[in-house]
Amino acid sequence: MPGRVEAVRQSELVRERIQQERLKAQLAQRQAAIARLQEFGVEEIVFAERGHGRDISGHYYANFGYSCGDPDVWFHAEDGTKLTKLNVRTGKMVDLVNDPGGSIRDPQVHYDAQRILFSYRKGGTHRYHLYEINTDGSGLRQITDGPYDDVEATYLPDDDIVFCSTRCNRWIGCWLAETAILYRCDSDGENMRMLSSGSFTENTPAVLPDGRILYTRWEYVNRDPVSFHHLWTINPDGTGQMVYYGNMIPGGVFLDAKP
């Protein structure tokens, strides 16, 4: 028995040392990240906290909307969300939005660093819509509405908004999820128009230095359905859609690309 007690004690000591080393490593990583951010003049970071998605098969694109096999099955994140601002130097966090029954995703800071654009599914609802809030937490306003999901939005240089939306009323050809493709609207949600004509989900638009929109397009017309999730570009008016990287060689999923 004494030997067993000693073995347990040694095991606990090893566990404590491992935990201490892990905490030291995490602190070092945090300090390195802070130093790097401060080097580039970053003072604050905005991020969204949300629950896990509900697609049991784990498809990256099935994170909004409902299942065409059962309209009572929704793929959006579980309830419980925050939009939070973090002070890089002090570590202080301020909740700009806190909704125990909702879900927030895809925050994007405006070029002037005074506004934040994000997708928000309010508590008690199932659809994501676009919202905007000032960086001090004031002025929360809804931009889009309707029986659709509007996600992954970003600002255009003229203050219009480009985003991915299920307004196209299409479904993934090889799964049960709704399709979202590129749309554009004014800063107040007016003048809504489809930019692309993709058959399957498009993701994470971002503005390139030359004004084109870079985004992920899932392409499988007359080809393998799982191998081509590559980068395309399109002009803000919907013209000039073309391959940016990939699409000829299978493999890889390129999401959230930034210039």
C-alpha positions as CSV (number, residue, x, y, z in Angstrom):
1,M,0.0,0.0,0.0
2,P,2.7,2.6,0.8
3,G,4.2,2.0,-2.6
4,R,0.9,2.6,-4.3
5,V,0.4,5.9,-2.3
6,E,3.8,7.1,-3.4
7,A,3.1,6.2,-7.0
8,V,-0.2,8.3,-6.8
9,R,1.7,11.2,-5.2
10,Q,4.4,11.1,-7.9
11,S,1.7,11.0,-10.6
12,E,0.0,14.1,-9.2
13,L,3.4,15.9,-9.0
14,V,4.0,15.1,-12.7
15,R,0.5,16.3,-13.6
16,E,1.1,19.6,-11.7
17,R,4.4,20.1,-13.5
18,I,2.8,19.5,-16.9
19,Q,0.0,22.0,-16.1
20,Q,2.6,24.6,-15.0
21,E,4.6,24.1,-18.1
22,R,1.5,24.4,-20.3
23,L,0.5,27.6,-18.5
24,K,4.0,29.0,-19.0
25,A,3.9,28.1,-22.7
26,Q,0.5,29.7,-23.1
27,L,1.7,32.9,-21.4
28,A,4.7,33.0,-23.6
29,Q,2.6,32.6,-26.7
30,R,0.2,35.3,-25.6
31,Q,3.1,37.7,-24.9
32,A,4.6,37.0,-28.3
33,A,1.3,37.6,-30.0
34,I,0.8,40.9,-28.1
35,A,4.2,42.1,-29.0
36,R,3.6,41.3,-32.7
37,L,0.2,43.1,-32.7
38,Q,1.7,46.1,-31.0
39,E,4.4,46.2,-33.6
40,F,1.7,46.7,-36.2
41,G,-0.1,49.3,-34.1
42,V,-3.0,47.0,-33.2
43,E,-4.6,48.2,-30.0
44,E,-7.9,46.2,-29.9
45,I,-9.3,43.0,-31.3
46,V,-13.0,42.2,-31.9
47,F,-14.1,38.6,-31.9
48,A,-17.3,36.5,-31.7
49,E,-17.9,33.7,-29.3
50,R,-20.5,31.1,-30.3
51,G,-21.5,27.5,-29.9
52,H,-20.8,24.5,-32.0
53,G,-22.6,23.9,-35.3
54,R,-25.3,21.2,-35.5
55,D,-24.4,19.3,-38.7
56,I,-23.5,15.9,-37.4
57,S,-21.5,15.1,-40.5
58,G,-19.2,18.1,-40.0
59,H,-19.5,19.7,-43.4
60,Y,-17.8,23.2,-43.2
61,Y,-20.5,24.8,-45.4
62,A,-23.5,23.4,-43.3
63,N,-23.4,26.1,-40.6
64,F,-26.6,28.0,-41.4
65,G,-30.1,27.3,-42.7
66,Y,-32.1,24.1,-42.4
67,S,-32.0,20.5,-43.7
68,C,-33.9,19.8,-46.9
69,G,-34.5,16.4,-45.4
70,D,-36.3,17.8,-42.3
71,P,-37.2,21.5,-42.1
72,D,-37.2,21.2,-38.3
73,V,-33.4,20.5,-38.3
74,W,-31.3,23.6,-38.3
75,F,-27.6,23.7,-38.9
76,H,-26.8,27.0,-37.2
77,A,-24.6,27.2,-34.1
78,E,-26.0,26.3,-30.7
79,D,-27.4,29.1,-28.5
80,G,-25.2,31.4,-26.6
81,T,-23.1,34.2,-28.1
82,K,-21.0,37.3,-27.5
83,L,-19.4,40.0,-29.6
84,T,-16.4,41.1,-27.6
85,K,-13.7,43.7,-27.8
86,L,-10.3,42.8,-26.4
87,N,-7.6,45.4,-25.3
88,V,-4.4,43.9,-26.6
89,R,-2.2,45.6,-23.9
90,T,-4.3,45.2,-20.8
91,G,-6.2,42.0,-21.7
92,K,-9.5,43.8,-20.7
93,M,-12.5,42.5,-22.5
94,V,-15.8,44.4,-23.1
95,D,-18.9,42.6,-24.4
96,L,-20.5,44.7,-27.1
97,V,-23.4,42.2,-27.6
98,N,-24.4,39.4,-25.3
99,D,-27.2,37.1,-26.3
100,P,-27.6,33.8,-24.4
101,G,-30.1,32.6,-26.9
102,G,-28.5,33.8,-30.2
103,S,-25.4,33.4,-32.3
104,I,-22.9,35.9,-33.8
105,R,-20.4,35.2,-36.5
106,D,-18.1,36.9,-39.0
107,P,-17.2,40.3,-37.5
108,Q,-15.5,42.7,-39.8
109,V,-14.1,46.1,-38.8
110,H,-14.7,49.1,-41.1
111,Y,-11.8,50.8,-42.8
112,D,-12.2,53.7,-40.3
113,A,-12.1,51.4,-37.3
114,Q,-15.3,52.9,-35.9
115,R,-17.9,50.3,-37.0
116,I,-18.2,46.6,-36.9
117,L,-20.2,44.5,-39.4
118,F,-21.4,41.1,-38.4
119,S,-24.0,38.3,-38.9
120,Y,-26.4,37.8,-36.0
121,R,-29.0,35.2,-35.3
122,K,-31.1,36.7,-32.5
123,G,-32.2,34.5,-29.6
124,G,-35.5,32.8,-30.5
125,T,-34.9,32.9,-34.3
126,H,-33.1,30.7,-36.8
127,R,-31.8,33.0,-39.5
128,Y,-28.6,35.1,-39.6
129,H,-29.0,38.7,-40.7
130,L,-26.4,41.5,-41.1
131,Y,-26.0,44.0,-38.3
132,E,-23.7,46.9,-37.6
133,I,-22.5,48.4,-34.3
134,N,-20.1,51.1,-33.3
135,T,-16.8,50.0,-31.7
136,D,-17.9,51.6,-28.4
137,G,-21.0,49.3,-28.3
138,S,-23.5,52.0,-29.3
139,G,-25.7,52.3,-32.4
140,L,-26.6,48.6,-33.0
141,R,-28.7,48.4,-36.1
142,Q,-30.1,45.7,-38.4
143,I,-29.2,45.9,-42.1
144,T,-30.9,42.9,-43.7
145,D,-33.9,40.7,-43.0
146,G,-36.2,38.1,-44.5
147,P,-36.4,34.3,-44.5
148,Y,-32.8,33.9,-45.6
149,D,-29.3,33.7,-44.1
150,D,-26.8,36.5,-44.8
151,V,-23.3,35.7,-43.6
152,E,-19.6,36.4,-44.1
153,A,-20.0,40.0,-45.0
154,T,-17.4,42.6,-45.6
155,Y,-17.3,46.3,-46.5
156,L,-16.6,47.6,-50.0
157,P,-14.5,50.8,-50.4
158,D,-17.7,52.8,-51.2
159,D,-19.4,51.6,-48.0
160,D,-21.6,49.0,-49.8
161,I,-21.6,45.5,-48.4
162,V,-20.7,42.2,-50.1
163,F,-21.8,39.0,-48.4
164,C,-23.0,35.4,-48.9
165,S,-26.7,34.8,-48.9
166,T,-29.2,32.0,-49.3
167,R,-31.5,34.3,-51.2
168,C,-30.6,32.4,-54.3
169,N,-32.9,29.6,-53.1
170,R,-30.6,26.7,-54.0
171,W,-29.4,23.6,-52.3
172,I,-26.1,21.7,-52.2
173,G,-26.3,19.0,-54.8
174,C,-24.6,16.3,-52.7
175,W,-25.9,17.2,-49.2
176,L,-29.0,18.5,-47.3
177,A,-27.8,22.1,-46.8
178,E,-28.8,25.4,-48.3
179,T,-26.5,27.2,-50.7
180,A,-25.2,30.8,-50.2
181,I,-23.6,32.8,-53.0
182,L,-22.3,36.4,-53.4
183,Y,-24.7,39.3,-53.0
184,R,-24.3,43.0,-52.7
185,C,-26.3,45.8,-51.0
186,D,-26.1,49.4,-49.9
187,S,-25.0,50.2,-46.4
188,D,-28.7,50.3,-45.3
189,G,-29.6,47.0,-46.9
190,E,-31.3,48.5,-50.0
191,N,-30.6,47.8,-53.6
192,M,-30.0,44.1,-53.0
193,R,-28.6,42.2,-56.0
194,M,-26.9,38.9,-56.8
195,L,-23.3,39.2,-57.9
196,S,-22.4,35.7,-58.9
197,S,-24.4,32.8,-60.3
198,G,-22.7,30.0,-58.5
199,S,-24.6,26.7,-58.3
200,F,-23.0,25.8,-54.9
201,T,-21.8,27.6,-51.8
202,E,-19.4,30.5,-52.0
203,N,-17.5,31.8,-49.0
204,T,-15.5,34.6,-47.3
205,P,-15.4,37.5,-49.8
206,A,-12.5,39.9,-49.2
207,V,-11.5,43.1,-51.1
208,L,-8.1,43.0,-53.0
209,P,-6.0,46.1,-53.3
210,D,-7.1,46.6,-56.9
211,G,-10.8,46.5,-55.9
212,R,-11.7,43.0,-57.0
213,I,-13.4,40.7,-54.6
214,L,-11.5,37.5,-53.7
215,Y,-13.7,34.6,-52.6
216,T,-14.0,30.8,-52.3
217,R,-16.1,29.1,-54.9
218,W,-17.1,25.5,-54.8
219,E,-17.1,24.3,-58.4
220,Y,-18.2,20.8,-59.5
221,V,-20.1,21.0,-62.7
222,N,-19.2,17.9,-64.6
223,R,-16.4,17.0,-62.2
224,D,-15.7,15.5,-58.8
225,P,-18.0,17.0,-56.1
226,V,-15.5,17.3,-53.3
227,S,-12.2,18.4,-54.8
228,F,-12.5,22.0,-56.0
229,H,-13.0,24.6,-53.3
230,H,-10.6,27.2,-54.7
231,L,-10.1,30.9,-55.0
232,W,-11.9,33.1,-57.6
233,T,-12.2,36.8,-58.2
234,I,-15.1,39.0,-59.3
235,N,-15.5,42.7,-59.9
236,P,-17.8,44.6,-57.4
237,D,-20.4,45.0,-60.2
238,G,-20.6,41.3,-60.8
239,T,-18.5,41.3,-64.0
240,G,-15.1,39.6,-64.7
241,Q,-15.6,36.4,-62.7
242,M,-12.5,34.3,-63.1
243,V,-10.2,31.8,-61.4
244,Y,-7.6,33.3,-59.0
245,Y,-5.9,30.2,-57.7
246,G,-6.6,26.5,-58.3
247,N,-9.6,25.0,-60.0
248,M,-7.5,23.0,-62.4
249,I,-5.9,20.6,-60.0
250,P,-8.1,18.8,-57.3
251,G,-7.4,19.1,-53.6
252,G,-7.5,21.7,-50.9
253,V,-10.2,23.9,-49.4
254,F,-9.2,27.6,-49.4
255,L,-11.3,29.6,-47.0
256,D,-11.0,33.1,-45.5
257,A,-8.2,34.2,-47.9
258,K,-7.0,37.8,-47.3
259,P,-4.7,40.0,-49.4
